[in-house]
Structures are given as structure tokens and as C-alpha cells.
Amino acid sequence: MASARFYLNHLGLACALGSGAHQVAARLFAGDCSRMRAGSPWLPGFAGRLGVIEESLPALPPELAQYECRNNRLALAVARQIEQPLAALRERCGSRRIAVVMGTSTSGIAAGEEHLRGANSGSYSYRQQQQLAALAQFVAACFRVQGPQITVSTACSSSANAFASARRLLSMNICDAVVVGGVDTLCGMTVKGFHALGALSAGLAQPFSRNRDGINLGEAGAMFVLSREPGPVRLCGVGASSDAHHMSAPDPSGGGAAEAMRRALRAAGLAPGDIGYLNLHGTGTAQNDAMEAKAVHGVLGEGVLCSSSKPVSGHTLGAAGALEAAFCWLALHREFSAGVPPHCFDGEYDEKMPPLRLHRGGGKAERPRYAMSNSFAFGGSNSTLIFGGEE
């Protein structure tokens, strides 16, 4: 596995920062938190921030109307950004040699909520709008491909774990290319659920600050074309673990998270000192940040440049792994990179945690050679991805 080379050649992307690689990169590297808006339609009077996609999303074509929901409209918007290279790939390889692996945690639950309110009772289909498997089926239909279709749902590590499945399909020669990524949109169940857990920040999230008080939720879609065809960014290693410590709380020892990082390094054939940038899971909750700081310090030490991108995009749940893989891709790609994304918080690092080298911006950081991204989820599902730039 370590000797196999798989490349992420094309990227479709939309989140609170905007749409498309150029727009997102400009705001990401500037540390632009202005698009995290206060208030929520699901929580009247709530002043916390949400990373909502404000651009209008395309209507589904008539032949895909049965999939109508906001999640699939976002998937279509992202898919259209890579449809031309996908069409060319389909011509070369054939539709049966292209797979789709997507991650999500909400799928079309918002459509189910509307149905329960009686808003779309005539057009609602659980199987094609809300069932988790529907996302990969819909994306395959968008691209007119007929290879394996897999939807991964492991909460906040969903679309990071999707890369493991995609890599495996290529390694086993089941396909020649995989559309891999994740899409998650906000809905009442998600926002109210995290509010009921007391997990939402009262303002803008402050990952790794002594003043952190919770997360900002967001929505996003990110899709890559993963293949053996050489490109600007490689998927070098994937590591996963499942510590099953608690339904919602992370293992305070950080053992499972550290194991995922070590497995990713072994799969990539790299040493800890090779990593030039780490995109932290960095949610802004007391327990998760403390656990991650312990795990990162134990595996990588305090020398690696780190940041959490959630204060600029929100925590996009099932799409977070793919979105933050996209941020690493932008940092590694010669055309888009402005070094590494800055860590946006109040500057008051929690000294009760092991020290981390957070990139505060200001001076330009060098474009890294290798980047790592962490995704940790409810139930103890941990996933780490490692990417490499041009050699």
C-alpha cells in the first residue's frame, strides 16, 4: 500500500468561504471569519455562528427530480465544478470503471423535516432524498458512472473515512478512478441536537483557547477525482482507529486519535518530522481540543505547524474530512497555496494542554511538502489523512 501512488487531480468545493478553489483559497489563507454568520433559523435568539452557504444552489435536472433536497443540490453544485474532467475520464476508462465514495451524516434530513411539517408531502421519498446511501447514488447519476457506489456515515469522520474506501477500491483494481468526498447541509435536527448537548459556542469558536466554549456548525461539499494518473497532490496515507470510548465524548487519553495518526504515517512511509502542516480537528470544545493536543504532541511533538480551519468554515460534520482535505490540497498545490491556513482564535492558548505550534498568520509560511488532516467523531471513530505535494 505504501508504494502505491494515488493522485487527487481535480477538486470541486463549496462552503461558507465561497465556491470553487480560487475563491475559497483566497479567504482561507486570509483567515476570513466574516462569513460565519450570527443567528440560526432553528434557534430564535441564538447568537452563535453558523457557516451557511449563502450562494444559490442549482435546481436538479428533471431526470433527477426524485432526489430533490438541499444536500443533493449542494452536491450538484460541487459536481459541476469537476464534470468536464470526469466526462473525459469516463470516455477513456468507461463508466463502469469509475466509482463514487461519499461521506455524509445528515444527507437529506432537512427534506424529512419539511415532510413532517407537511411542506412537501406529495414529493417526499425517504429512499432517494434522506437515506444515507442516496448521496453516492445521486452523485453517480450526476456523472453517469456505474462503478461501485458507497456512502460512508461515521459522524464527523465520515468523508475522511471515505478516502480509505476509495483508496482500497483502487488498490484492488476494482476501478480506475473514484469520485471521493463528502456533502453535509444544516438542518433542525443537527443544530438543535448540538444545542441540546450544550456543545455550541455562544459566539465564534475559539479552538485551543482557554476561553473556548464550543463549536460553530457549518455546511459544505467537497469532491475529488482520485486516480493513478499523476497530478499535483497525492493521497499518501490513511489511518483509522475506533476506540469506542463513549457515545459522544472523546477518550481523554487521546489513544485512539494518536493511533490513527501513527497508522497514517506508517501507510505513507513517513516519519513525524516529514509533516509540514497539520489541519487539526480543532472543534473548540473543552474535551476534544484537550484530547487532540495530547495526541498530536505525543505523535508529532510541538514542532509541526498546525491550525484549525473551523472558525472560518464551521464544523461541517460528515463533510469535514473532505473539506479539510481540500484545505490541505490548496496548501500543497502550487497554483493556490499561500503557505498554510492560519489558526484564528483569541490568542490565549490553554496552557493546561500540551503545547502546539499554532500558525497565527502574519508572515507567510512556506508551502509544505506533506500535510496531515485529523477527523475525530462520536463513538470514537478516528481518521487521519496524509497528502503530498509535487516532488
C-alpha positions as CSV (number, residue, x, y, z in Angstrom):
1,M,0.0,0.0,0.0
2,A,2.8,2.5,0.9
3,S,4.4,2.1,-2.6
4,A,1.1,2.7,-4.5
5,R,0.6,6.2,-5.8
6,F,-2.8,7.8,-5.9
7,Y,-3.4,11.4,-7.0
8,L,-6.1,13.9,-6.3
9,N,-6.2,15.6,-9.7
10,H,-9.4,17.7,-9.6
11,L,-11.4,19.5,-6.8
12,G,-15.0,20.7,-6.6
13,L,-15.6,22.7,-3.5
14,A,-18.2,24.9,-1.7
15,C,-18.5,26.0,1.9
16,A,-19.2,29.2,3.9
17,L,-15.9,30.6,2.4
18,G,-17.4,30.5,-1.1
19,S,-17.5,28.3,-4.1
20,G,-14.6,27.0,-6.2
21,A,-10.9,26.6,-5.3
22,H,-9.8,30.1,-6.2
23,Q,-12.4,31.9,-4.1
24,V,-12.1,29.5,-1.1
25,A,-8.3,29.7,-1.1
26,A,-8.2,33.5,-1.1
27,R,-10.4,33.6,2.0
28,L,-9.0,30.6,3.7
29,F,-5.4,31.9,3.6
30,A,-6.6,35.3,4.7
31,G,-8.2,33.8,7.8
32,D,-11.5,35.3,6.9
33,C,-14.1,34.6,9.6
34,S,-16.6,37.2,8.4
35,R,-18.7,34.7,6.6
36,M,-19.6,32.9,9.8
37,R,-22.9,34.5,10.5
38,A,-24.6,35.0,13.8
39,G,-28.0,33.6,14.5
40,S,-30.0,30.5,13.4
41,P,-33.4,30.0,11.9
42,W,-33.8,26.9,14.1
43,L,-32.9,28.6,17.4
44,P,-34.6,32.0,17.7
45,G,-32.5,34.4,19.8
46,F,-29.3,32.3,19.4
47,A,-26.2,34.5,18.8
48,G,-23.7,31.7,18.0
49,R,-22.2,31.5,14.5
50,L,-23.1,29.2,11.6
51,G,-21.1,28.5,8.4
52,V,-24.0,28.6,6.0
53,I,-23.6,28.6,2.2
54,E,-25.3,31.7,1.1
55,E,-24.9,31.3,-2.7
56,S,-27.9,30.0,-4.5
57,L,-27.8,26.3,-5.3
58,P,-28.7,24.9,-8.7
59,A,-32.1,23.2,-9.3
60,L,-31.9,19.5,-10.1
61,P,-32.5,18.5,-13.7
62,P,-35.8,16.8,-14.4
63,E,-34.4,13.4,-14.7
64,L,-33.0,13.6,-11.1
65,A,-36.0,15.4,-9.6
66,Q,-36.8,12.5,-7.3
67,Y,-33.6,13.3,-5.4
68,E,-34.7,16.8,-4.6
69,C,-33.2,18.1,-1.3
70,R,-30.8,20.8,-0.3
71,N,-28.0,18.3,0.3
72,N,-28.2,17.0,-3.2
73,R,-28.4,20.5,-4.7
74,L,-25.2,21.3,-2.9
75,A,-23.7,18.0,-4.3
76,L,-24.8,19.1,-7.8
77,A,-23.2,22.5,-7.4
78,V,-19.9,20.9,-6.4
79,A,-20.1,18.1,-9.0
80,R,-20.5,20.7,-11.8
81,Q,-17.0,22.1,-11.0
82,I,-15.4,18.8,-12.0
83,E,-17.8,17.5,-14.6
84,Q,-15.6,18.2,-17.6
85,P,-12.5,16.2,-16.4
86,L,-14.9,13.5,-15.3
87,A,-16.5,13.3,-18.7
88,A,-13.1,13.0,-20.3
89,L,-12.2,10.3,-17.8
90,R,-15.4,8.4,-18.5
91,E,-14.6,8.4,-22.2
92,R,-11.1,6.9,-21.5
93,C,-12.0,4.4,-18.8
94,G,-15.6,3.6,-19.3
95,S,-18.4,4.4,-16.9
96,R,-18.1,1.0,-15.0
97,R,-14.5,1.7,-14.0
98,I,-15.4,4.9,-12.1
99,A,-16.6,4.5,-8.5
100,V,-18.2,7.0,-6.1
101,V,-17.5,7.1,-2.4
102,M,-19.1,9.9,-0.4
103,G,-19.4,10.8,3.3
104,T,-22.3,12.4,5.0
105,S,-24.1,12.5,8.3
106,T,-27.3,14.4,7.6
107,S,-28.0,13.5,3.9
108,G,-31.5,14.9,3.2
109,I,-32.8,15.1,6.7
110,A,-34.0,18.7,6.1
111,A,-36.4,17.3,3.5
112,G,-37.7,14.8,6.0
113,E,-38.3,17.6,8.5
114,E,-40.2,19.5,5.8
115,H,-42.2,16.4,5.1
116,L,-43.2,16.0,8.8
117,R,-44.4,19.6,8.7
118,G,-46.5,18.8,5.7
119,A,-44.5,21.1,3.4
120,N,-43.6,18.5,0.7
121,S,-45.9,15.6,1.4
122,G,-46.5,15.0,-2.3
123,S,-42.9,14.7,-3.5
124,Y,-41.0,13.3,-0.5
125,S,-39.1,10.0,-0.9
126,Y,-37.1,8.7,2.0
127,R,-35.1,6.3,-0.1
128,Q,-34.0,8.9,-2.7
129,Q,-33.8,12.0,-0.5
130,Q,-32.9,11.1,3.0
131,Q,-31.5,7.6,3.1
132,L,-27.7,7.9,3.6
133,A,-26.9,5.7,0.6
134,A,-28.8,8.1,-1.7
135,L,-25.9,10.6,-1.8
136,A,-23.5,8.3,-3.6
137,Q,-26.3,7.1,-5.9
138,F,-27.1,10.7,-6.7
139,V,-23.5,11.7,-7.5
140,A,-23.1,8.6,-9.7
141,A,-26.2,9.6,-11.6
142,C,-24.9,13.2,-12.0
143,F,-21.7,11.9,-13.6
144,R,-23.3,9.0,-15.4
145,V,-20.9,6.4,-13.9
146,Q,-21.7,2.9,-13.0
147,G,-18.9,1.7,-10.8
148,P,-19.3,0.9,-7.0
149,Q,-21.3,3.4,-5.1
150,I,-20.6,3.7,-1.4
151,T,-21.8,6.2,1.2
152,V,-19.9,6.3,4.5
153,S,-21.5,7.6,7.6
154,T,-19.4,7.7,10.8
155,A,-20.4,11.1,12.1
156,C,-17.6,13.7,11.8
157,S,-15.1,11.3,10.3
158,S,-17.4,10.2,7.5
159,S,-15.8,11.8,4.5
160,A,-12.3,11.2,5.9
161,N,-13.1,7.5,6.1
162,A,-14.4,7.7,2.5
163,F,-10.8,8.2,1.4
164,A,-9.9,4.9,2.9
165,S,-12.6,3.1,1.0
166,A,-11.7,4.9,-2.2
167,R,-8.0,4.1,-1.9
168,R,-8.9,0.4,-1.3
169,L,-11.0,0.2,-4.4
170,L,-8.1,1.5,-6.5
171,S,-5.6,-0.8,-4.7
172,M,-7.8,-3.8,-5.5
173,N,-8.1,-2.7,-9.2
174,I,-11.9,-2.6,-8.9
175,C,-11.9,0.7,-10.6
176,D,-9.6,3.2,-12.4
177,A,-10.8,6.3,-10.7
178,V,-13.0,7.3,-7.7
179,V,-15.1,10.4,-7.1
180,V,-14.4,10.8,-3.4
181,G,-15.6,13.4,-0.9
182,G,-18.5,14.5,1.3
183,V,-21.5,16.7,1.5
184,D,-23.4,17.8,4.5
185,T,-26.0,20.5,4.9
186,L,-27.5,22.0,8.1
187,C,-30.9,21.0,9.4
188,G,-33.0,21.5,12.5
189,M,-32.1,18.1,14.0
190,T,-28.4,18.8,13.8
191,V,-28.5,22.4,15.1
192,K,-31.0,21.7,17.9
193,G,-29.2,18.4,18.8
194,F,-25.8,20.0,19.3
195,H,-27.5,22.9,21.2
196,A,-29.2,20.3,23.5
197,L,-25.8,18.8,24.2
198,G,-24.5,22.2,25.2
199,A,-21.9,21.9,22.5
200,L,-22.5,25.2,20.5
201,S,-20.3,28.2,21.1
202,A,-22.1,31.4,22.2
203,G,-20.0,33.3,19.6
204,L,-17.2,32.5,17.2
205,A,-15.5,29.2,18.1
206,Q,-12.0,29.5,19.8
207,P,-10.2,26.2,19.2
208,F,-7.4,25.5,21.8
209,S,-8.1,28.8,23.7
210,R,-8.6,28.7,27.4
211,N,-11.8,30.6,26.7
212,R,-13.2,28.1,24.3
213,D,-16.9,27.3,24.8
214,G,-18.0,25.0,21.9
215,I,-18.3,24.6,18.2
216,N,-19.8,26.5,15.3
217,L,-21.6,24.3,12.9
218,G,-21.4,24.7,9.1
219,E,-22.2,23.0,5.8
220,A,-20.0,22.1,2.9
221,G,-19.4,19.9,-0.1
222,A,-16.0,18.8,-1.5
223,M,-15.3,16.2,-4.2
224,F,-12.0,15.0,-5.7
225,V,-11.1,12.7,-8.6
226,L,-8.8,10.1,-7.1
227,S,-6.8,8.0,-9.6
228,R,-3.4,6.7,-10.6
229,E,-2.9,9.5,-13.2
230,P,-0.1,11.8,-11.9
231,G,-1.3,15.1,-10.6
232,P,-0.3,18.0,-8.2
233,V,-1.3,16.3,-4.9
234,R,-1.0,12.7,-3.8
235,L,-3.0,10.8,-1.2
236,C,-0.1,9.3,0.7
237,G,-1.5,7.6,3.7
238,V,-4.8,6.9,5.6
239,G,-5.0,5.8,9.2
240,A,-8.1,4.9,11.2
241,S,-9.0,3.6,14.6
242,S,-12.1,3.1,16.7
243,D,-11.7,3.4,20.4
244,A,-15.4,3.3,21.2
245,H,-14.7,5.2,24.4
246,H,-18.1,6.9,24.6
247,M,-21.2,7.7,22.5
248,S,-20.3,11.4,22.3
249,A,-17.3,12.2,24.5
250,P,-13.7,11.6,23.2
251,D,-11.2,9.4,25.0
252,P,-9.3,11.9,27.2
253,S,-6.1,9.9,26.8
254,G,-6.1,10.6,23.1
255,G,-5.0,7.0,22.5
256,G,-7.3,6.3,19.5
257,A,-6.6,9.6,17.9
258,A,-2.8,9.0,18.2
259,E,-3.1,5.5,16.8
260,A,-4.9,6.9,13.7
261,M,-2.1,9.3,13.2
262,R,0.6,6.7,13.6
263,R,-1.2,4.3,11.1
264,A,-1.4,7.1,8.6
265,L,2.4,7.8,8.9
266,R,3.1,4.1,8.5
267,A,0.9,3.8,5.4
268,A,2.6,6.8,3.9
269,G,6.1,5.6,4.8
270,L,6.8,8.9,6.6
271,A,8.4,10.0,9.9
272,P,6.6,12.5,12.1
273,G,9.2,15.2,11.2
274,D,8.2,14.9,7.5
275,I,4.8,16.5,8.2
276,G,5.0,20.3,7.3
277,Y,1.4,21.1,8.2
278,L,-1.4,19.6,10.3
279,N,-5.0,20.6,9.9
280,L,-6.4,20.0,13.4
281,H,-9.8,18.6,14.0
282,G,-9.9,21.5,16.5
283,T,-13.6,21.8,17.2
284,G,-13.4,24.3,20.1
285,T,-14.9,22.0,22.7
286,A,-13.1,21.6,26.0
287,Q,-12.7,17.8,25.9
288,N,-12.0,17.4,22.2
289,D,-9.2,20.0,22.0
290,A,-7.6,18.7,25.1
291,M,-7.6,15.2,23.8
292,E,-6.2,16.2,20.4
293,A,-3.5,18.4,21.8
294,K,-2.3,15.4,23.9
295,A,-2.4,13.1,20.8
296,V,-0.7,15.5,18.5
297,H,2.1,16.3,21.0
298,G,2.6,12.6,21.6
299,V,2.9,11.7,18.0
300,L,4.3,14.8,16.2
301,G,5.8,16.8,19.1
302,E,5.4,20.5,19.2
303,G,7.3,21.5,16.1
304,V,4.7,20.9,13.3
305,L,2.8,23.9,12.1
306,C,-0.9,23.5,13.0
307,S,-4.2,25.2,12.6
308,S,-7.9,24.5,12.9
309,S,-9.9,25.8,10.0
310,K,-13.3,25.5,11.7
311,P,-13.5,29.2,12.8
312,V,-13.6,30.2,9.1
313,S,-15.9,27.3,7.8
314,G,-17.7,25.9,10.7
315,H,-17.6,22.3,11.7
316,T,-19.2,20.7,8.7
317,L,-19.7,17.3,10.3
318,G,-19.9,14.5,7.7
319,A,-18.3,16.8,5.1
320,A,-15.5,18.0,7.4
321,G,-12.9,15.3,6.4
322,A,-13.3,16.1,2.7
323,L,-13.5,19.9,3.3
324,E,-10.3,19.9,5.3
325,A,-8.6,17.5,2.8
326,A,-9.5,20.2,0.3
327,F,-7.8,22.9,2.5
328,C,-4.7,20.7,2.6
329,W,-4.9,20.2,-1.2
330,L,-5.0,24.0,-1.6
331,A,-2.0,24.4,0.8
332,L,0.0,21.9,-1.2
333,H,-1.0,23.0,-4.7
334,R,1.5,25.4,-6.3
335,E,-1.3,27.3,-8.1
336,F,-3.4,28.0,-5.0
337,S,-1.1,27.9,-2.0
338,A,-0.2,30.8,0.2
339,G,1.6,28.7,2.7
340,V,-0.7,27.2,5.3
341,P,-4.1,28.4,6.7
342,P,-3.8,30.5,9.8
343,H,-5.3,29.5,13.2
344,C,-8.0,32.0,14.1
345,F,-8.7,32.4,17.8
346,D,-8.3,34.9,20.6
347,G,-4.6,34.1,21.1
348,E,-5.0,32.8,24.6
349,Y,-3.8,29.2,24.3
350,D,-4.9,26.9,27.1
351,E,-1.7,26.2,28.9
352,K,-3.2,23.2,30.7
353,M,-2.8,21.4,27.4
354,P,0.5,20.2,25.8
355,P,1.9,23.0,23.6
356,L,1.2,23.1,19.9
357,R,2.8,25.3,17.3
358,L,-0.3,27.2,16.0
359,H,0.2,29.2,12.8
360,R,-1.2,32.6,13.7
361,G,-0.6,34.1,10.2
362,G,1.2,37.4,9.7
363,G,4.4,36.2,8.0
364,K,3.9,33.8,5.1
365,A,4.5,30.2,5.9
366,E,6.3,28.1,3.3
367,R,4.3,25.7,1.2
368,P,4.6,22.3,2.9
369,R,5.7,19.2,1.3
370,Y,3.4,16.9,3.3
371,A,0.2,17.8,5.1
372,M,-1.9,15.8,7.6
373,S,-5.6,16.2,8.5
374,N,-7.3,14.8,11.5
375,S,-11.0,13.9,11.8
376,F,-12.5,12.6,15.1
377,A,-16.1,11.5,15.6
378,F,-18.8,10.5,18.0
379,G,-18.4,6.9,19.1
380,G,-14.6,7.0,18.9
381,S,-14.2,6.9,15.1
382,N,-10.8,8.5,14.3
383,S,-9.4,9.1,10.9
384,T,-6.1,10.7,9.7
385,L,-5.2,11.6,6.1
386,I,-1.8,12.5,4.7
387,F,-1.2,14.3,1.4
388,G,1.9,15.1,-0.5
389,G,2.7,17.9,-2.9
390,E,4.8,18.0,-6.1
391,E,8.1,16.2,-5.7
